[in-house]
């Protein structure tokens, strides 16, 4: 017996003993020498439990605890042991150990996600692994192949077959354009003719890797022309809440890749997916991306971005680490699924999710998966009803906005791949002020907004940049007032028609009875009896106030735009956008939650504590949880700022006066500290082989148990 076998048995034996109540097992033949594995399950009341995959790793191989690497290992095992095509043999959970580290995973829908623990045998029987997808095993194999092929293509363009792109992020954008065209190829079966030169061409004939291999540069020119023709197609134009139309690409955007070999490589990767049996006809045919599980396609996009972006100044500033996204959505959906009103919104198709600083829409992609899984648990719905409700939610229930045009493109393509080409994701100059996001219209907001006041150099250009930033922030705070305007007292906004400063006075409504666009601090009321304004806070469901702060006398006064952390403004804005009772998950710098100078922000949210009753009075939200994150959470973004997850629920509104809040009491706040997230940042990548725990697993488990 080899030393390797001895070492693995030393790790595996105590691992198996932990699950001794699962008394049935199927040893799996290892493809590689560094692990030992076995499928185990038990029997409860005559029924078999879901299966658990036990994996013992040699020391030095803990990088397989990263979910993408673990998925690949699981698929390798299933394939090598003849189980890949039999989904009934797939594990519901995976337990991974290497003698020093231990992690638990749910293997839901074909890929792994960290959980705090695997249910005991008397609880696991109630667990139902939900797929709801046809050809799941085929999708899993496509996912593996596609990830390898996309990474290889990215490296090919960057290193060997260099093309007309400037950096790694440009390559990602070109991949998004090609995926957009592929979405057309697989979802539009009718003939599409476009002009190139003086000839007409059929898109479906031109846009294949075989055609590129045969026609070379001419094929590239034709595909570039096809992109210019299709990029504004009406099927991919969405209308936001302000009735504005938004295409994925603007008129100035074109395909930049020019090398035929690059087109052939990428098209072959996304088109040569092997054959499947059509679930409707039973006939074997060539599979396409339209046949791949939407969950897998969303995972492809997220993993591809995280593996290939350039960090500082690149996409890294927009990407929230996966453990953070998963934890935030797991906590909030635990509450949603146990809230009858929220469940009714989901089942009716009226549920709306938003990320106002959406980046590539990572939060939205995770939320989409949670919504889909939830709908499959709802009793009394037929498969057709589930599909109909989910399709309605895809088109109407997922909203996003971002100030970076490139990220909006990636977000739109991300959702198009998951079956939502008309998801309401759009570019906006500033989510704090855009009228395209309406107050009181969302059930759930999950976001990681920009935070921290920027630093500027002392040279001429730095001073100009600082002046421009401060002017923009003044416009946000004052309601589009000229930033250079100087006044003696704080007034709410500058009336451009009357050409003078005006107090907001009572909340002004439009002809339909809705509050006028609240780019102004509408929750501040002038209560002075004399000429000098004196502002007090009067919280309303649709109003804003932050961007101002109270002095020692409790009088609210304007702050300078360049001095306030934009994260403070985003808290207020998100609460404004939520329906009464809606939920907010937001990543914030710790200073807002801890510094004495930001106490007014916390009191604005929770209200002030009544010393007699102990209740918090006057706030806008119930604080549900605060989870502190490690300082290296956003190291890839170029910041070591300490951050936390803040979970708020907007207070309900009064029925008799819907602009006012009900005095619902603040309950106990769940608080926890995560020291590590399952990885360390090393050489500009998230290294999951470092042997550190993902503390969020245990924290989410504790939250769900009400601890």
C-alpha positions as CSV (number, residue, x, y, z in Angstrom):
1,X,0.0,0.0,0.0
2,X,1.4,3.4,-1.0
3,X,2.1,6.2,1.4
4,X,-0.5,8.3,-0.5
5,X,-3.2,5.7,0.2
6,X,-2.2,5.6,3.9
7,X,-2.5,9.4,4.1
8,X,-5.8,9.5,2.4
9,X,-7.2,6.7,4.6
10,X,-6.1,8.7,7.6
11,X,-8.2,11.6,6.4
12,X,-11.1,9.6,5.0
13,X,-11.7,7.3,8.0
14,X,-12.7,10.0,10.5
15,X,-14.7,11.8,7.7
16,X,-16.7,8.7,7.1
17,X,-17.3,8.2,10.8
18,X,-19.0,11.7,10.9
19,X,-21.7,10.3,8.6
20,X,-22.0,6.8,10.1
21,X,-25.8,7.1,10.1
22,X,-25.8,7.1,6.3
23,X,-25.2,3.3,6.1
24,X,-25.1,2.7,2.3
25,X,-22.2,3.6,0.2
26,X,-20.8,3.4,-3.3
27,X,-16.9,3.8,-3.5
28,X,-15.9,5.8,-6.6
29,X,-12.9,5.1,-8.7
30,X,-10.5,8.0,-8.5
31,X,-9.2,9.5,-11.7
32,X,-6.3,11.3,-10.0
33,X,-4.2,10.1,-7.1
34,X,-4.7,13.0,-4.7
35,X,-8.2,12.2,-3.5
36,X,-10.4,9.4,-2.2
37,X,-14.2,9.6,-2.7
38,X,-17.4,7.8,-2.0
39,X,-21.1,8.4,-2.4
40,X,-23.1,7.7,0.7
41,X,-26.9,7.7,1.6
42,X,-29.3,6.3,4.1
43,X,-32.9,5.0,4.4
44,X,-35.6,6.8,6.3
45,X,-39.1,5.2,6.6
46,X,-38.3,3.0,3.6
47,X,-37.2,5.9,1.4
48,X,-33.6,6.6,0.4
49,X,-32.1,9.9,1.3
50,X,-30.4,12.2,-1.1
51,X,-26.8,11.3,-1.7
52,X,-23.7,12.9,-0.2
53,X,-20.3,12.9,-1.9
54,X,-17.4,12.5,0.6
55,X,-14.1,13.8,-0.7
56,X,-10.8,13.4,1.1
57,X,-8.0,15.4,-0.4
58,X,-4.2,15.1,0.1
59,X,-2.6,18.1,1.8
60,X,-1.7,20.8,-0.8
61,X,-4.9,20.3,-2.9
62,X,-7.3,22.5,-1.0
63,X,-7.7,24.9,-4.0
64,X,-10.4,22.4,-5.0
65,X,-12.6,23.9,-2.4
66,X,-13.2,26.8,-4.8
67,X,-16.6,26.1,-6.2
68,X,-15.7,26.1,-9.9
69,X,-12.7,23.7,-9.3
70,X,-14.9,21.5,-7.0
71,X,-17.6,21.3,-9.7
72,X,-15.0,20.1,-12.2
73,X,-13.8,17.4,-9.8
74,X,-17.3,16.3,-9.2
75,X,-18.1,16.0,-12.9
76,X,-14.9,14.1,-13.4
77,X,-15.9,11.6,-10.8
78,X,-19.4,11.2,-12.1
79,X,-18.2,10.7,-15.6
80,X,-15.4,8.3,-14.8
81,X,-17.8,6.1,-12.8
82,X,-20.6,6.0,-15.4
83,X,-23.0,8.3,-13.4
84,X,-22.9,11.5,-15.4
85,X,-26.1,10.6,-17.4
86,X,-28.0,9.4,-14.4
87,X,-29.1,12.4,-12.4
88,X,-30.6,10.2,-9.7
89,X,-27.0,9.2,-8.8
90,X,-25.8,12.8,-8.4
91,X,-25.0,14.0,-4.9
92,X,-27.2,16.6,-3.2
93,X,-24.3,17.6,-1.0
94,X,-20.5,17.4,-1.0
95,X,-18.3,17.2,2.1
96,X,-14.7,18.1,1.5
97,X,-11.8,17.6,3.9
98,X,-8.0,17.5,3.8
99,X,-7.0,16.8,7.4
100,X,-6.7,20.5,8.3
101,X,-9.8,22.0,6.6
102,X,-13.4,21.1,6.2
103,X,-16.1,22.5,4.0
104,X,-19.7,21.6,3.2
105,X,-21.5,22.3,-0.1
106,X,-24.9,21.9,-1.6
107,X,-24.6,20.5,-5.1
108,X,-27.8,22.1,-6.3
109,X,-28.8,22.2,-10.0
110,X,-25.5,20.8,-11.0
111,X,-23.0,23.1,-9.3
112,X,-21.8,23.6,-5.7
113,X,-22.5,26.3,-3.2
114,X,-21.2,26.6,0.3
115,X,-23.5,25.8,3.2
116,X,-22.9,25.9,6.9
117,X,-23.4,22.2,7.3
118,X,-25.0,19.1,5.7
119,X,-28.3,18.2,7.3
120,X,-28.5,15.3,9.6
121,X,-30.1,12.1,8.4
122,X,-33.5,12.9,10.2
123,X,-33.6,16.3,8.4
124,X,-32.1,15.5,5.0
125,X,-35.2,13.5,4.0
126,X,-37.1,16.7,3.7
127,X,-34.5,18.1,1.3
128,X,-35.5,18.1,-2.3
129,X,-32.9,18.8,-4.8
130,X,-34.5,21.0,-7.5
131,X,-33.4,21.0,-11.0
132,X,-36.5,21.8,-13.1
133,X,-34.3,21.5,-16.2
134,X,-34.1,19.2,-19.1
135,X,-30.7,17.8,-20.2
136,X,-29.1,18.7,-16.9
137,X,-26.2,16.3,-17.2
138,X,-25.5,17.6,-20.8
139,X,-25.6,21.2,-19.5
140,X,-23.0,20.3,-16.8
141,X,-20.6,18.9,-19.4
142,X,-21.1,21.9,-21.7
143,X,-20.4,24.2,-18.7
144,X,-17.0,22.4,-18.1
145,X,-16.1,22.6,-21.8
146,X,-17.2,26.1,-22.3
147,X,-15.2,27.4,-19.3
148,X,-12.0,25.9,-20.6
149,X,-12.7,27.1,-24.2
150,X,-13.5,30.7,-23.2
151,X,-10.4,30.9,-21.0
152,X,-8.3,29.5,-23.8
153,X,-9.8,32.0,-26.3
154,X,-9.1,34.9,-24.0
155,X,-5.5,33.8,-23.7
156,X,-5.2,33.3,-27.4
157,X,-6.3,36.8,-28.2
158,X,-4.2,38.3,-25.5
159,X,-1.0,36.3,-26.1
160,X,-0.8,34.6,-29.6
161,X,-3.4,35.7,-32.2
162,X,-3.4,39.3,-31.1
163,X,-6.2,41.4,-32.5
164,X,-7.6,45.0,-32.5
165,X,-8.2,45.2,-28.7
166,X,-6.3,47.2,-26.1
167,X,-6.5,45.1,-23.0
168,X,-8.0,42.0,-21.4
169,X,-11.3,43.8,-20.6
170,X,-11.7,44.7,-24.3
171,X,-11.5,41.0,-25.1
172,X,-14.3,40.3,-22.6
173,X,-16.4,42.9,-24.3
174,X,-15.8,41.3,-27.7
175,X,-16.9,38.0,-26.3
176,X,-20.1,39.6,-25.1
177,X,-20.8,40.9,-28.6
178,X,-20.3,37.5,-30.1
179,X,-22.6,35.9,-27.4
180,X,-25.2,38.5,-28.3
181,X,-25.1,37.4,-31.9
182,X,-25.2,33.7,-30.9
183,X,-28.4,34.5,-28.9
184,X,-29.9,35.7,-32.1
185,X,-28.8,32.6,-33.9
186,X,-30.4,30.2,-31.4
187,X,-33.5,32.2,-30.5
188,X,-34.5,33.6,-34.0
189,X,-35.3,30.8,-36.4
190,X,-36.7,33.0,-39.2
191,X,-34.6,34.2,-42.1
192,X,-32.5,37.3,-41.3
193,X,-31.0,39.2,-44.2
194,X,-28.4,41.9,-43.9
195,X,-26.4,44.0,-46.3
196,X,-22.6,43.8,-46.7
197,X,-21.2,45.8,-49.6
198,X,-23.6,45.5,-52.4
199,X,-24.9,42.0,-51.5
200,X,-27.4,40.5,-49.1
201,X,-26.4,37.7,-46.8
202,X,-28.3,35.2,-44.6
203,X,-27.3,35.7,-41.0
204,X,-27.8,32.0,-40.1
205,X,-25.5,30.9,-42.9
206,X,-22.8,33.4,-42.2
207,X,-22.6,33.2,-38.4
208,X,-21.0,29.7,-38.0
209,X,-17.5,28.6,-37.4
210,X,-17.6,26.4,-40.5
211,X,-18.4,29.4,-42.6
212,X,-15.5,31.4,-41.1
213,X,-13.1,28.5,-41.7
214,X,-14.1,28.5,-45.4
215,X,-14.4,32.2,-46.2
216,X,-11.8,33.8,-43.8
217,X,-11.6,37.6,-44.0
218,X,-14.8,37.9,-46.1
219,X,-16.7,36.1,-43.4
220,X,-15.3,38.4,-40.7
221,X,-16.5,41.5,-42.7
222,X,-19.9,39.9,-43.1
223,X,-20.2,39.1,-39.4
224,X,-19.2,42.7,-38.5
225,X,-21.9,44.0,-40.8
226,X,-24.4,41.6,-39.3
227,X,-23.6,42.9,-35.8
228,X,-24.2,46.5,-37.0
229,X,-27.5,45.5,-38.5
230,X,-28.8,43.5,-35.4
231,X,-27.4,45.5,-32.5
232,X,-30.5,47.7,-32.3
233,X,-33.0,44.9,-32.9
234,X,-36.4,45.6,-31.3
235,X,-36.4,42.2,-29.5
236,X,-33.4,43.4,-27.4
237,X,-34.6,47.0,-26.7
238,X,-36.1,47.4,-23.3
239,X,-38.2,50.2,-21.9
240,X,-37.5,51.4,-18.4
241,X,-39.9,52.9,-15.9
242,X,-39.4,56.3,-17.4
243,X,-40.6,55.0,-20.7
244,X,-37.1,55.4,-22.2
245,X,-35.9,52.8,-24.8
246,X,-32.6,51.2,-24.2
247,X,-30.7,48.9,-26.7
248,X,-27.8,46.8,-25.5
249,X,-25.4,48.5,-27.9
250,X,-25.3,52.1,-29.1
251,X,-24.9,53.1,-32.7
252,X,-21.1,53.7,-32.3
253,X,-20.3,50.2,-31.1
254,X,-18.8,47.8,-33.6
255,X,-17.1,44.4,-33.6
256,X,-13.4,45.1,-33.3
257,X,-12.0,41.6,-33.7
258,X,-10.5,41.2,-37.2
259,X,-8.6,37.9,-37.2
260,X,-10.6,35.0,-38.8
261,X,-8.8,32.5,-36.5
262,X,-10.2,34.3,-33.4
263,X,-13.7,34.2,-34.8
264,X,-13.4,30.5,-35.7
265,X,-12.1,29.6,-32.3
266,X,-14.8,31.5,-30.4
267,X,-17.7,30.4,-32.6
268,X,-16.6,26.8,-32.4
269,X,-16.5,27.0,-28.6
270,X,-20.1,28.3,-28.3
271,X,-21.6,26.4,-31.2
272,X,-20.0,22.9,-31.2
273,X,-21.7,21.7,-28.1
274,X,-22.5,18.1,-29.1
275,X,-25.9,16.4,-29.6
276,X,-28.9,16.2,-27.3
277,X,-32.2,14.5,-27.4
278,X,-34.9,17.2,-27.9
279,X,-37.2,17.0,-24.8
280,X,-40.3,17.8,-26.9
281,X,-39.8,15.6,-30.0
282,X,-37.4,12.9,-28.6
283,X,-35.3,13.4,-31.7
284,X,-31.5,13.7,-31.4
285,X,-30.1,17.0,-32.7
286,X,-27.2,19.4,-32.3
287,X,-27.4,21.2,-29.0
288,X,-27.1,25.0,-28.7
289,X,-26.7,27.5,-25.9
290,X,-30.5,27.8,-25.8
291,X,-30.6,24.2,-24.5
292,X,-28.1,24.8,-21.7
293,X,-29.5,25.3,-18.2
294,X,-29.8,29.1,-17.5
295,X,-28.1,28.5,-14.1
296,X,-25.1,27.1,-15.8
297,X,-24.9,30.0,-18.3
298,X,-25.1,32.6,-15.5
299,X,-22.3,30.7,-13.8
300,X,-20.2,30.7,-17.0
301,X,-20.4,34.4,-17.3
302,X,-19.5,35.1,-13.6
303,X,-16.6,32.7,-13.5
304,X,-15.3,33.9,-16.9
305,X,-15.3,37.6,-15.8
306,X,-13.7,36.9,-12.4
307,X,-10.9,34.8,-14.0
308,X,-10.0,37.3,-16.8
309,X,-10.7,40.8,-15.7
310,X,-7.9,43.3,-15.1
311,X,-8.3,44.5,-11.5
312,X,-7.2,48.0,-10.8
313,X,-9.1,50.4,-12.9
314,X,-10.7,47.4,-14.7
315,X,-13.8,45.2,-14.1
316,X,-12.6,44.3,-10.6
317,X,-14.2,47.5,-9.2
318,X,-17.5,46.1,-10.2
319,X,-17.3,42.5,-9.1
320,X,-18.5,41.5,-5.6
321,X,-17.0,38.2,-4.5
322,X,-19.3,35.2,-4.9
323,X,-19.3,34.2,-1.2
324,X,-20.6,37.7,-0.3
325,X,-23.3,37.6,-3.0
326,X,-24.5,34.1,-2.0
327,X,-24.6,35.0,1.7
328,X,-26.6,38.2,1.1
329,X,-29.2,36.5,-1.1
330,X,-29.4,33.4,1.1
331,X,-30.3,35.5,4.2
332,X,-32.8,37.6,2.5
333,X,-34.5,34.8,0.6
334,X,-34.8,32.8,3.8
335,X,-37.0,35.7,5.1
336,X,-38.9,36.2,1.9
337,X,-39.8,32.5,1.7
338,X,-41.2,32.7,5.3
339,X,-43.2,36.0,4.6
340,X,-46.7,35.3,3.3
341,X,-47.0,38.7,1.6
342,X,-43.6,38.3,-0.1
343,X,-44.5,34.8,-1.2
344,X,-47.7,36.1,-2.7
345,X,-45.8,38.8,-4.7
346,X,-43.5,36.1,-6.1
347,X,-46.3,33.7,-7.0
348,X,-48.3,36.5,-8.6
349,X,-45.4,37.6,-10.7
350,X,-45.4,41.1,-9.3
351,X,-42.1,40.7,-7.4
352,X,-39.4,43.2,-8.5
353,X,-35.7,43.1,-7.8
354,X,-33.2,46.0,-8.4
355,X,-29.5,46.7,-8.2
356,X,-29.0,50.5,-8.9
357,X,-25.3,50.0,-9.2
358,X,-25.4,46.7,-11.0
359,X,-22.0,46.2,-12.7
360,X,-22.3,42.9,-14.6
361,X,-25.6,42.1,-12.7
362,X,-24.0,39.5,-10.4
363,X,-26.6,40.1,-7.6
364,X,-29.4,39.9,-10.2
365,X,-28.1,36.6,-11.6
366,X,-28.0,35.0,-8.1
367,X,-31.5,36.5,-7.3
368,X,-32.8,35.0,-10.5
369,X,-31.6,31.6,-9.5
370,X,-33.2,31.9,-6.1
371,X,-36.5,33.0,-7.6
372,X,-36.5,30.1,-10.0
373,X,-35.8,27.5,-7.3
374,X,-38.5,29.0,-5.1
375,X,-41.1,28.8,-7.8
376,X,-40.3,25.1,-8.2
377,X,-41.3,24.5,-4.6
378,X,-44.7,26.2,-4.8
379,X,-47.4,23.6,-4.5
380,X,-50.4,23.7,-6.8
381,X,-48.7,25.1,-9.8
382,X,-48.4,23.1,-13.0
383,X,-45.2,23.1,-15.0
384,X,-46.7,25.5,-17.6
385,X,-47.9,27.9,-14.8
386,X,-44.4,27.9,-13.3
387,X,-42.8,28.6,-16.7
388,X,-45.3,31.4,-17.4
389,X,-44.8,33.1,-14.1
390,X,-41.0,32.8,-14.4
391,X,-41.0,34.2,-17.9
392,X,-43.1,37.2,-16.7
393,X,-40.6,37.8,-13.9
394,X,-37.7,37.5,-16.3
395,X,-39.0,40.4,-18.4
396,X,-40.5,42.6,-15.7
397,X,-39.1,41.6,-12.4
398,X,-35.3,42.3,-12.8
399,X,-34.1,45.8,-13.0
400,X,-30.6,47.2,-13.0
401,X,-28.7,50.5,-13.7
402,X,-25.1,51.5,-13.9
403,X,-23.1,54.5,-14.9
404,X,-20.5,52.4,-16.8
405,X,-21.7,51.6,-20.4
406,X,-19.5,48.6,-20.7
407,X,-20.9,47.1,-17.6
408,X,-24.5,47.6,-18.8
409,X,-23.5,45.7,-22.0
410,X,-22.1,42.8,-20.0
411,X,-25.1,42.8,-17.7
412,X,-27.6,42.7,-20.6
413,X,-25.7,39.9,-22.3
414,X,-25.5,38.1,-19.0
415,X,-29.2,38.1,-18.6
416,X,-29.9,37.4,-22.3
417,X,-27.9,34.2,-21.9
418,X,-30.2,33.2,-19.0
419,X,-33.3,33.8,-21.1
420,X,-34.0,37.4,-20.3
421,X,-32.9,39.6,-23.3
422,X,-35.4,42.2,-22.3
423,X,-34.4,42.5,-18.6
424,X,-34.7,46.2,-17.7
425,X,-31.1,47.0,-17.3
426,X,-30.0,50.4,-18.6
427,X,-27.3,53.0,-18.5
428,X,-27.8,56.0,-16.3
429,X,-25.5,59.0,-15.5
430,X,-26.4,58.7,-11.9
431,X,-28.6,56.2,-10.1
432,X,-29.1,58.7,-7.3
433,X,-31.0,61.1,-9.5
434,X,-32.3,59.2,-12.5
435,X,-36.1,59.4,-12.8
436,X,-35.9,56.0,-14.5
437,X,-35.9,54.4,-11.1
438,X,-39.2,55.1,-9.4
439,X,-39.8,55.4,-5.6
440,X,-41.8,52.6,-3.9
441,X,-41.5,50.1,-6.8
442,X,-39.1,47.4,-5.7
443,X,-39.5,44.4,-3.2
444,X,-35.8,43.7,-3.0
445,X,-32.6,45.7,-3.6
446,X,-29.2,44.1,-3.3
447,X,-26.2,46.3,-4.1
448,X,-22.6,47.2,-3.6
449,X,-22.6,50.9,-4.3
450,X,-19.5,53.1,-4.7
451,X,-18.2,54.4,-1.4
452,X,-15.5,56.7,-0.1
453,X,-14.8,60.3,-1.2
454,X,-12.3,60.3,-4.0
455,X,-8.7,61.6,-3.6
456,X,-7.4,64.1,-6.0
457,X,-3.9,65.2,-6.9
458,X,-2.8,68.7,-6.0
459,X,-1.9,69.6,-9.6
460,X,-4.1,71.6,-12.1
461,X,-5.8,68.5,-13.5
462,X,-6.5,67.2,-10.0
463,X,-8.0,70.5,-9.0
464,X,-10.2,70.5,-12.1
465,X,-11.3,66.9,-11.4
466,X,-12.1,67.8,-7.8
467,X,-14.2,70.8,-8.8
468,X,-16.1,68.7,-11.3
469,X,-16.8,66.0,-8.8
470,X,-18.0,68.5,-6.2
471,X,-20.2,70.2,-8.8
472,X,-21.8,66.9,-9.6
473,X,-22.5,66.1,-6.0
474,X,-24.0,69.5,-5.4
475,X,-26.4,68.9,-8.2
476,X,-27.4,65.5,-6.6
477,X,-28.0,67.1,-3.2
478,X,-29.8,70.2,-4.3
479,X,-32.0,68.9,-7.1
480,X,-30.1,70.1,-10.2
481,X,-29.3,73.5,-8.8
482,X,-26.2,75.3,-10.1
483,X,-23.3,74.2,-8.0
484,X,-21.7,77.7,-8.0
485,X,-24.8,79.3,-6.6
486,X,-24.2,80.7,-3.1
487,X,-27.1,81.3,-0.6
488,X,-27.2,82.5,3.0
489,X,-29.4,79.7,4.2
490,X,-30.1,76.1,3.2
491,X,-33.0,76.0,0.7
492,X,-34.2,72.8,-0.9
493,X,-33.9,73.5,-4.6
494,X,-33.4,76.1,-7.3
495,X,-36.6,76.7,-9.4
496,X,-35.3,77.2,-12.9
497,X,-38.6,78.6,-14.1
498,X,-38.9,81.2,-11.4
499,X,-35.1,81.7,-11.4
500,X,-35.0,81.8,-7.6
501,X,-34.4,79.5,-4.6
502,X,-37.5,77.8,-3.2
503,X,-38.4,75.9,-0.1
504,X,-40.0,72.5,-0.7
505,X,-42.7,73.2,1.8
506,X,-45.2,70.4,2.0
507,X,-44.6,67.4,-0.1
508,X,-45.6,68.4,-3.7
509,X,-47.6,65.9,-5.7
510,X,-48.1,65.7,-9.5
511,X,-51.5,65.6,-11.2
512,X,-51.7,61.8,-10.6
513,X,-51.1,62.2,-6.9
514,X,-47.5,60.9,-7.0
515,X,-44.6,62.7,-5.3
516,X,-42.6,64.9,-7.7
517,X,-39.2,63.6,-8.6
518,X,-37.4,63.7,-5.3
519,X,-33.9,64.7,-6.2
520,X,-34.6,67.3,-3.5
521,X,-34.4,66.7,0.2
522,X,-38.2,66.4,0.5
523,X,-38.2,65.0,4.0
524,X,-37.0,68.3,5.4
525,X,-39.6,70.9,6.3
526,X,-39.1,74.6,7.0
527,X,-40.7,75.1,10.4
528,X,-39.4,78.7,10.9
529,X,-41.8,81.4,11.7
530,X,-39.4,84.1,10.6
531,X,-37.4,84.7,7.4
532,X,-34.5,82.5,8.3
533,X,-35.2,78.9,7.3
534,X,-35.2,76.2,10.0
535,X,-35.4,72.7,8.8
536,X,-36.7,69.6,10.7
537,X,-36.8,66.0,9.6
538,X,-40.3,64.7,8.7
539,X,-39.7,61.1,7.4
540,X,-41.9,60.0,4.5
541,X,-42.2,56.9,2.4
542,X,-41.1,58.6,-0.8
543,X,-38.7,61.2,0.5
544,X,-35.0,61.8,0.9
545,X,-33.0,63.7,3.5
546,X,-29.4,62.4,3.7
547,X,-27.0,64.8,2.1
548,X,-28.1,67.0,4.9
549,X,-27.4,66.5,8.6
550,X,-28.6,67.9,11.9
551,X,-26.6,70.4,14.0
552,X,-26.4,70.3,17.8
553,X,-29.8,71.9,18.0
554,X,-31.3,69.2,15.8
555,X,-31.7,71.6,12.8
556,X,-30.9,69.9,9.5
557,X,-28.5,71.7,7.3
558,X,-26.9,71.2,3.9
559,X,-23.5,69.5,3.7
560,X,-20.9,70.1,1.0
561,X,-21.3,67.6,-1.8
562,X,-17.6,66.8,-1.9
563,X,-17.5,65.8,1.8
564,X,-20.2,63.2,2.0
565,X,-19.6,59.5,1.3
566,X,-21.9,58.5,-1.7
567,X,-22.7,55.3,0.1
568,X,-24.7,57.4,2.6
569,X,-26.8,58.8,-0.3
570,X,-27.3,55.3,-1.7
571,X,-28.8,54.0,1.6
572,X,-31.4,56.8,1.4
573,X,-32.0,56.3,-2.3
574,X,-32.5,52.6,-2.0
575,X,-34.9,53.0,0.8
576,X,-36.8,55.5,-1.3
577,X,-37.0,53.0,-4.2
578,X,-38.3,50.1,-2.0
579,X,-41.9,49.5,-1.5
580,X,-43.0,49.8,2.2
581,X,-41.9,46.5,3.7
582,X,-39.3,45.9,1.0
583,X,-35.8,44.6,1.8
584,X,-32.4,46.1,1.3
585,X,-29.1,44.2,1.3
586,X,-26.2,46.7,0.9
587,X,-22.4,46.6,1.3
588,X,-21.1,49.7,3.2
589,X,-17.9,51.0,4.7
590,X,-17.7,50.3,8.4
591,X,-17.3,54.0,9.3
592,X,-21.0,54.7,8.4
593,X,-22.0,52.0,10.9
594,X,-19.5,52.9,13.7
595,X,-18.2,56.4,13.5
596,X,-19.6,59.0,15.9
597,X,-19.9,61.5,13.1
598,X,-22.2,59.2,11.2
599,X,-24.5,58.6,14.2
600,X,-27.2,60.7,12.5
601,X,-27.3,58.3,9.6
602,X,-28.0,55.4,12.0
603,X,-30.7,57.4,13.8
604,X,-32.2,58.3,10.4
605,X,-32.5,54.6,9.6
606,X,-33.6,53.2,13.0
607,X,-35.0,56.3,14.7
608,X,-33.9,57.6,18.1
609,X,-34.2,55.5,21.2
610,X,-36.9,56.5,23.6
611,X,-35.3,56.2,27.0
612,X,-38.6,55.4,28.8
613,X,-39.9,52.7,26.4
614,X,-36.6,51.5,25.0
615,X,-38.2,51.6,21.5
616,X,-36.6,53.4,18.5
617,X,-38.9,56.2,17.2
618,X,-39.0,58.0,13.9
619,X,-36.8,55.8,11.7
620,X,-37.5,54.6,8.2
621,X,-36.3,51.0,8.5
622,X,-35.9,48.0,10.7
623,X,-32.3,46.9,11.0
624,X,-32.3,43.1,10.5
625,X,-28.6,42.2,10.4
626,X,-25.1,43.5,10.3
627,X,-22.3,41.2,9.1
628,X,-18.7,42.5,9.2
629,X,-16.5,41.4,6.3
630,X,-12.7,40.9,6.2
631,X,-10.5,43.8,5.2
632,X,-9.3,42.0,2.0
633,X,-12.9,41.4,0.7
634,X,-12.4,44.0,-2.0
635,X,-8.7,43.9,-2.4
636,X,-9.1,43.1,-6.0
637,X,-10.9,46.4,-6.4
638,X,-7.8,48.2,-5.1
639,X,-9.2,48.9,-1.6
640,X,-8.5,47.5,1.8
641,X,-11.4,49.4,3.4
642,X,-13.3,47.5,6.1
643,X,-16.9,46.9,5.0
644,X,-20.0,45.2,6.3
645,X,-23.3,43.9,4.9
646,X,-26.2,45.9,6.2
647,X,-29.7,44.3,6.0
648,X,-32.6,46.6,6.3
649,X,-36.4,46.3,5.9
650,X,-38.3,49.4,5.0
651,X,-41.0,50.1,7.5
652,X,-44.6,49.5,6.4
653,X,-46.8,52.5,5.5
654,X,-50.0,53.7,7.2
655,X,-53.2,52.8,5.3
656,X,-54.9,56.1,6.1
657,X,-51.8,58.2,5.2
658,X,-49.7,56.1,2.8
659,X,-46.8,58.6,2.8
660,X,-46.2,58.1,6.5
661,X,-44.7,55.1,8.3
662,X,-46.3,52.8,10.8
663,X,-44.4,52.9,14.1
664,X,-43.2,49.3,13.9
665,X,-40.8,48.4,16.7
666,X,-37.1,47.6,16.1
667,X,-36.4,44.0,16.9
668,X,-33.1,42.4,17.9
669,X,-30.3,42.9,15.3
670,X,-28.4,39.8,14.2
671,X,-24.7,40.7,14.3
672,X,-21.7,38.6,13.2
673,X,-18.1,38.9,12.1
674,X,-16.5,37.1,9.2
675,X,-12.8,36.8,9.5
676,X,-12.2,34.9,6.2
677,X,-14.3,34.1,3.1
678,X,-12.7,30.8,2.0
679,X,-9.9,32.4,0.0
680,X,-7.0,34.9,0.2
681,X,-6.1,37.4,-2.5
682,X,-2.8,36.4,-4.0
683,X,-1.2,37.7,-7.2
684,X,-4.4,39.5,-8.1
685,X,-6.6,36.3,-7.9
686,X,-8.8,34.8,-5.3
687,X,-6.8,31.8,-4.0
688,X,-9.2,29.2,-2.7
689,X,-6.4,26.8,-2.0
690,X,-5.1,28.7,1.0
691,X,-7.0,26.5,3.5
692,X,-9.1,29.3,5.1
693,X,-12.7,28.9,6.1
694,X,-15.6,30.8,4.5
695,X,-17.1,32.1,7.7
696,X,-20.2,33.3,5.9
697,X,-21.3,29.7,5.7
698,X,-21.7,29.4,9.4
699,X,-23.0,33.0,9.8
700,X,-25.8,32.3,7.3
701,X,-26.7,29.0,9.0
702,X,-26.9,30.8,12.4
703,X,-29.1,33.5,10.9
704,X,-31.5,31.0,9.5
705,X,-31.7,29.2,12.8
706,X,-32.5,32.4,14.6
707,X,-29.4,32.4,16.8
